[in-house]
Amino acid sequence: MAEVNILLDALLDRAGLSHAGLARQLTRLDRTLRYDHASVARWIRDHAIPRNPVPLLICRIIGERLNITVTPADIGMTRTPTDENALAVAHLVERAAAVWRGDQKGQHPRAVLTGAQAVAPLWEWEHPPDDDNLTQPGRRRVDPTDVARLRHARVRYQEMYRRVGGVPVRTRIMATLTSHATPLLRDAYDNRQGRDLFQAVAGLAALAGVCAYDANHQPLSQRHLLTALRLAKASGDRPLGAYVVAIMATQALHLDEYRLVVQYAQAALRAAGPVISPALAADLHSLAGKAYARIGDTAGSHQHLRQAEALATRLDPGTGPAEVSYVQPGLVETQIAEALRRLGDLTAAHTYATESVRTAGATHLRGQVHRHAGLALILTAQGDLDRASHTGHQMLDRLTGMESGRLTDRIRQVATALKPYATQPAVAAFLQRAHHHTDPTGP
């Protein structure tokens, strides 16, 4: 099934054109055409492309209404995919607005981009050309307080995400992106103000991708992250782009795209260079180490895990960009423990997982859930079922009030590992409680 044409739908909305109104305008320009509102609805719903010269006529109609230049690519009526990262800034803004509006309307993409389509945006982010000047004319000039509000909103939504999960938070972020960020991106700003604005919006767009990932909307998450990556490139903030790539690597790991994880991590480390924070560099090395562990490459995994551990000694909580504040003491140990468990080194994995849980009190509840889950899996693999069940209960204690697909996956992962031992009372008690978390409406 084809993806919804969110570009055409968004531009029609911005131009104040209904489906029937566009059909009438087309008929006015060419009396031989026989389109109606149902035709336009099909172009959007099925991403169908009418025969030439109709796409050009649609561009003309919308362009005249908005007093802008519109191309077939802008209305999603080209036969080949358009590279999001190669877009000029003006077109980037409209595509970003269409993605955010589409999310609000439930027009979600249905397929995750793979292969060259998943790698090309990374290459385009890493290499020139860069955006030399973001200056844009407009009726209202963007004020520094506008940018500050967006940054404060991101910090607030990040804390909400950590407390209640991505499911309820994404709708709030979408409202901010469509109602506040989009108009600001269309307003007037000079180059410096523009870079500050794009940087702030990129951070929000990336968090939208995190929330969609957490809610198990993977194709949608990917589109939000690619939008954030392009906005980050426009802002000129390389570390911010590397942060977005780290999220993309996390998603790729979840999707079992292990080689892609390594590509993402290595590109982010290379492109950001010496300006990358130790925290983000440690996370990227951890992700690469976990990916190598999944494919059974012990040497490759250990190489990245050693680098992650060395960088972890340089962490300074409370400093650095707000986006990487998730890298708290103990996170790297959590990642190393996971990789070592996959490699079968349970003794070393247990040591790292125990340390990650010991320091868990300094991080947010969401992180604590992951740390206890990791330790429970290792204890189960070691046959220490009573302690595994006890640790599982500690994990569940921290889940109250959260709506998170990723955390639900973690509960299922621990429950699946313990299920073969369900005849033991401690395990049975945990499994019963875990069932209510993963299926609260069930018996």
N, C-alpha and C positions, 0 to 999 in steps of 0.2 A: 504494500500500500504506500502511495506517495505521501511525502510530507506536506503539511499545510503551507500554502504560500503566505507566510506572515508578512512579507515585504509589501506585496500588493495590498493586503488587507489593512496594514498600518498606514500606508500612504493614502488610501481612499478615505480612511477615517480622518487623517490630518487635513485632507482637502475638503472634507465635508461632503463627500460624494457617496450616495447610497449605491447599491448594486444596480438598481433600476436607473438611477441617475447616470451612471457611467454608460450603461447600455444605450440610453437615449442620446448621450453626447456622441457615442460612436456612430449611431445611425445618422445624426446630423452631419457628421463629417463625411460619411460615405453611405449613400442611400441604398447601396447594394447589400449592406450588412444586415443580418437578421438575428441580432442578439437581444436577449432580455435579462432580467435579474437572475434567472436560473443559470444562464450561461456564465455570468460573472461569479456566482456562488460556486460553480463547478471549477472555474479557474483557480479559485482560492482553495477550496476543499481538496481537490485532487491534484493541485499544482499543474493543471493542464495549461498548455501554451497554444493559443489560437494561431491560425495561419497568418503569414505576413499579408498586409502591413499593420495588422491590428496591434501588436505590441508597441510599435512606434506611435500609433495613434493614441494609445493609452498614455504613453509617456508625454505626448503633446498636451493632452487634456489635463493631466495632473500637474505638469510643469507650469501651464498657464494659470491654473488655479492658485498655485503656491508661489509663483514667480521664481522658480528654480529650474535648473537643468535636470531632467530625469532621463535615465538610460534604461534599456531593457534589463540590464543586470540589477538596477535599483528596484525594479518591480518583480524580480525573480523570474523573468521570462527569457533566459538564455539556456541553450542546450548543454552547456558545460558548467561545472561548479565554479563559483567565483571565490577566489582566494581572499578570505577575510582580512588577512594581514597585509595584503597589497593595496587595500582600499585607501583612497584619499580620506582625509579627516572628515570632510563634510559628509561623505557617504558612510563612513564608519559610524557617525552619530546616528544617522537614520537607521542603519542596520541594528545598532545596539538598541535603539528605541523600539524597533520591531520585535526583537527578542524578548525584551522586558514586557511589552504589551501582550505579546503572544502567551507568555507565561501566565499573566493575569487572566487571560481569556481561556486558559486551558488548551491552547494550541501548541501542544508539546511535540517535539520531534520524536520519531519512533525508533530510530536506529542510531547506535553509537558509531562514530566515524572510526575507521580502522585503516591500517596500511599507510599508503602515501598521504591520504587525507588527514590522518592523525599526526603525521610527522611534518608535513609541509608548513603548518603554522609555526612550529617550533623553529624551523630553519629561517623562516621569514622574520621572526622576532629577533633571532640572534644576529642576522646579517643586515647590511644596508639594503635599500636607502632608509634613513631615519626621517622623521618629520622635523624639518628645520624650523618651521614657524607656524604656530597654532593660532596666530592673530585672526580674529573674526569680527566683522562689523555686526551691529544689531541695534535694536531700539533701547535695550536696557543693559547697562554694564554690570558684569559680575563683580560682586563685592567680596573682600576676604572673609567677611562673616558668613557668606553663603557657603564657601568652601569649608569653613570651620564647622558649620552645622552638619555637613555631610560626614566629616571625620568623626564628630561626636556621635552621630547616628550609628556609624559602623562600630564604634567601641561599645555602644549600648546594645546593639543587636548581637555582637559577638558574645557578650556576657549572657544575654538571654539564650543564645544557642547552647552555651555550655551548661545552662541550668535546666532547660526544658527540651532541648533537641531541635533539629532543623525543621521538622514538620510544621510547627506553628509559627516559626520565625520567618520563613521564606516569604509568606504573604506580606508581612510588614516591610521587608526589604523591597519587594516589588512595588509596593505603594510609594515608597520613597524614591525609587529609581524612576518610576513613570511620572509621578506628580512633581518631583523637585529636581532630580538630576537631569532629566531630559530637557526641560525648559532652560535650565542653566547652560547646558551644552549648546543650545541654539541661541543663547544671548551673546552679548559682545564682551570680548576680553582681549588683552594683549598676549604676547607670547608667554610671558612669565605667569600671568594669571591663568592662562589656558593650561599650562603644564601642571600647576597646582590643582586646578579643577579636574583634569583628566586623571591625575594621581588619586584624588579622593574618590572619584567615581569608580575607578578600577578596583579599589579596595572593597567597595560595596558590592560590585559585580562579582568579585571573587568569592565573597562571603555568600552571595546568592548561589553560586556554584557549589560551595561546601554544603549548604542547606539542602539543595536538590540531591546531591550525592547522599547525604544522610537520610533523605526520604526515599531513596531507591529510585529516583528519576534520573538514571544515568545519562541517557541522550541529552536531556535538558541540562543537566549539570555540565556536560561537556561544552554545550553551546555557551553557557554563561561563562565558563572558564576561558574559552577562546575569545569571547568578547572582552573579558578582563585583561587578557594577555595583550590584545591589540591596543586597548586603552593605556595599558602600562607602557607599551612601546612609545606611544604618542607622547606620554608624559616625560619620557627620557629617564625614567627611574628603573635602572637595570635590576637592583635588588628586589624591587616590587615584582618585576616580571619573573624573576627567579622563584619568588614565593608562589606565584600563580603556577609555574611549572611544577613546583613541588606538590601542589594539590593535584595537578594532572597526573603526576607520577603515583600518588596515593590511589587515585581512582583506577589507573591502569593496573596497579597491583591487585586491587579488588576484582578487576575484570580478567585476571590471569594473563595479562599482556606483559610478561616479565621482561622481554627484550626491550619493549617500549619504555618500561620503567627505567632501565639502565640508560637508554638514549636520553630520556628527559632529564634524569639526574646529572648525567655528564655534561649535557648542554647547558643546564642552569649553572653549574659550577664553573664551566668555562666562560660563559658569557658575562656573568656577574663579576668574575675575577676577584681581585683583592678587596673590593668594596663590600663583598657579601659578609654578613654577620656570621660569627662562629656558630650561633644557634641554627641558622638556616643551613649552613654548610654541613653541620652535624646531622641534621634531619635528612638532607639529600644523600649523604653517604649511608645513612641507616637504611633508607629506602632501597638504594642499590644493593646493599648487603642482603636485605631480605629477598630481593628479586633473585639474586644469584643463589641464595639458599633454596628457593623454590624450584630452581632447575637443577639442583644438585651440584653446583659448582662451588666446592668448599673453599678453594684457594681464592676465587674472586670474591666470595662472601666475606672471608676473613680479612681480606685487604681493605675493603670498605668499612667493615665493622671496627677495625683498628683505628682508622682515620676518624670515624665518628666518635669513638671513645676518647681519643686525644683531644678533639675539639670540645667535647663535653666538659672538660676540665676548665675551659675558658668561658663557660656560661656565666652571665651576669644578669639574673632575673630583674626585671623592672627597667632595663635599658634596651635600646634598639627600637626598631620599628614596631608599632602595635600589632601589625599583621603576624609577626613571628613570636608573639608572646605565648603561643601554645607550646613552645619548646621550653619546658620547665625541667628543673632537676629531676632525674629519674626517667624522663621520656626516652633518652637514648638507651638506658639500661633495659627498658621495656622492649624496645625494638631489637636490641641485641639478643635478649632472651628468646624472642619469637624466632629469630633467624637460627639460633643454636638449637632450639627445639626441632625445627624443620630438618636440621642437619643430623639430628639424633644425639647431640651432645647434651644429654639431660642434666648431668651434674653441673656443668658450667651454666647452662640455661637457668637452673634453679637458683644459683648464686645471684645472677643478674636480676631475675624476677623478684627475689626476696628483697634486694636493695631497692628496686623500683617501688615495691609496696611500702617499704620502710619510709620512703620520702614522699609517699602519695599525699600526705596531709597538707603539703605545701601547694598542691595543684587543685584544679576544679574537680567537681564530682564526676564529670564525664571522663576525665583522664583517670580518675580513681577506678571507675568501672573497668576500663581497658586493662589496667594494671592487675587488678584482682582476677580478671578473666585469664590473663596470661599465666599467672601463677597457678591457677586452678588446673589449667590444661597440662602444665608440666607435672604437677603433683599427681594427676590422674595417670599420665604416662609412666610415672615412677611407681605406681601402685599404691600410693598413700591416699586411699580413698576417703578416709575420715577427714583428713586435713583438706583435701580437694573439695569435699562437700562444704566444710566450714568456710573455706575461702569463697566458694560459690555463693553462700548466703551473704557474705560481706559484700560481694558484688551486687547482689539483688537489693541489699539495704540502701544502696546509693542510687537506685534507679527510679525512686518514687517521683512521679510528676513529669517524667521525660517521655517524649514522643520521638523516637529515633529508630530508623530502619537499621542503621549500622550497629547500634547497641543491642537491638533485638537479635541481630545476626550473631553477636558475641554470646548472648545467652544460649542460643540454639547450639552454637559451637561447643560450649562447655557441657550442655545437656546431652548432646550426641556422644561426646567422649565418655560420659559417665553412664549412659543408658545401659551398656552391657552388664553393669554391676547393680542393676535396679533392685535386686533381691536384698541388698544390704540396707538396713534401716536408715542410716545417715544419707545414703545416696537417694533412696526413695523419697525422703522428706525434701531434699533439694529439688528433685525432678518435679515433684508435685507443685512446689512453689514456683519453679521456673516456668511450668506450663501456664500458670495464671498470668505471668508477665508476657509470654509470647502469644497467648490466645486468651485474652481477658474475658471474651464472650463465651468461651467454651465451657464444658462441664467441669 
